[in-house]
Amino acid sequence: MQAETINMKAKILIVDDEADLRNFTHLGARRSVRSRPGSHGAALQKAFAQPPPDVVLLDVKLPDADGLELLPQIKKRWPDTEVIVLTGHGTISMAVEAGRGGAYNFLAKPV
């Protein structure tokens, strides 16, 4: 019996206002993931109309939103999606809040 190769790509939604991070992540992972980059909370709101991603990389400080306030919306609409919260200005209380909100991980930038 021959093993079958399954060609599946993970779906990642990147919501971060830093273009360098969005582009690096998007370009660096093209072979193994399908990513949709966005720079604002509004991009996340539009994404809710699409099938859920496997992972959301979510910045805390967005031009139009607070990522920690968006986190419960993500988990409510996409309960099986893992969320990794990113910030350049993290605190222990932020990390605790992210964990309580359902984040899979909390990472300080630069990643």
C-alpha positions as CSV (number, residue, x, y, z in Angstrom):
1,M,0.0,0.0,0.0
2,Q,1.4,3.4,-1.0
3,A,1.0,6.4,1.3
4,E,-0.9,9.3,-0.2
5,T,0.4,12.8,-0.1
6,I,-2.1,15.4,1.0
7,N,-1.4,18.8,-0.4
8,M,-3.1,21.1,2.1
9,K,-2.1,24.6,2.9
10,A,-2.8,26.3,6.2
11,K,-4.8,29.5,6.0
12,I,-3.5,32.4,7.9
13,L,-5.0,35.9,8.4
14,I,-2.4,38.5,9.3
15,V,-3.9,41.6,10.9
16,D,-1.0,44.0,11.6
17,D,-0.3,47.6,10.7
18,E,3.4,47.0,10.1
19,A,3.8,46.3,6.3
20,D,7.2,44.7,6.8
21,L,5.8,42.0,9.1
22,R,2.8,41.4,6.8
23,N,5.0,41.2,3.7
24,F,7.7,39.0,5.4
25,T,5.1,36.6,6.8
26,H,3.1,36.5,3.6
27,L,6.0,36.1,1.2
28,G,8.1,33.8,3.5
29,A,5.3,31.3,3.9
30,R,3.9,31.2,0.4
31,R,4.7,27.5,-0.2
32,S,3.1,26.1,2.9
33,V,0.3,28.6,3.7
34,R,-2.3,30.8,2.1
35,S,-2.2,34.1,3.8
36,R,-4.5,37.1,3.7
37,P,-2.7,40.2,5.0
38,G,-4.6,43.2,6.4
39,S,-3.5,46.3,8.2
40,H,-6.7,47.4,10.1
41,G,-9.4,46.0,12.2
42,A,-11.7,46.7,9.2
43,A,-9.8,44.0,7.3
44,L,-10.8,41.5,10.0
45,Q,-14.4,42.6,9.8
46,K,-14.4,41.9,6.0
47,A,-12.7,38.5,6.6
48,F,-15.6,37.4,8.9
49,A,-17.6,37.0,5.7
50,Q,-15.1,34.4,4.4
51,P,-14.3,30.9,5.5
52,P,-12.4,30.8,8.8
53,P,-8.6,30.8,8.7
54,D,-6.6,28.2,10.7
55,V,-4.6,30.9,12.4
56,V,-4.9,34.7,12.9
57,L,-1.8,36.8,13.7
58,L,-3.3,39.7,15.5
59,D,-1.5,43.0,16.4
60,V,-2.7,44.6,19.6
61,K,-2.3,48.2,18.4
62,L,-4.1,48.7,15.0
63,P,-4.9,52.1,13.5
64,D,-8.6,51.6,14.0
65,A,-8.9,49.0,16.7
66,D,-7.5,47.3,19.7
67,G,-6.5,43.7,19.0
68,L,-7.4,42.6,22.5
69,E,-10.9,43.9,21.9
70,L,-11.2,42.1,18.6
71,L,-10.0,38.8,20.1
72,P,-13.4,37.8,21.6
73,Q,-15.1,38.5,18.3
74,I,-12.6,36.2,16.5
75,K,-13.1,33.4,19.0
76,K,-16.9,33.8,18.9
77,R,-17.1,33.7,15.1
78,W,-14.3,31.2,14.5
79,P,-14.0,29.1,17.7
80,D,-11.6,26.6,16.1
81,T,-9.2,29.3,14.8
82,E,-6.0,29.8,16.8
83,V,-5.1,33.4,17.5
84,I,-1.5,34.6,18.1
85,V,-1.4,38.1,19.6
86,L,1.6,40.2,18.6
87,T,2.7,43.5,20.2
88,G,5.7,45.7,20.4
89,H,4.6,47.2,23.7
90,G,3.5,44.1,25.7
91,T,2.9,43.9,29.4
92,I,2.2,40.9,31.7
93,S,-1.4,42.1,32.1
94,M,-1.8,42.2,28.3
95,A,-0.6,38.7,28.0
96,V,-3.0,37.5,30.8
97,E,-5.9,39.3,29.1
98,A,-5.0,37.7,25.7
99,G,-4.8,34.3,27.4
100,R,-8.2,34.8,29.1
101,G,-9.6,35.9,25.7
102,G,-8.7,32.7,24.1
103,A,-5.3,33.5,22.4
104,Y,-3.1,30.6,21.7
105,N,0.0,32.6,22.3
106,F,1.2,36.2,23.0
107,L,4.4,37.3,21.3
108,A,6.5,40.4,21.6
109,K,7.7,42.1,18.4
110,P,10.0,41.8,16.7
111,V,9.1,38.2,16.3
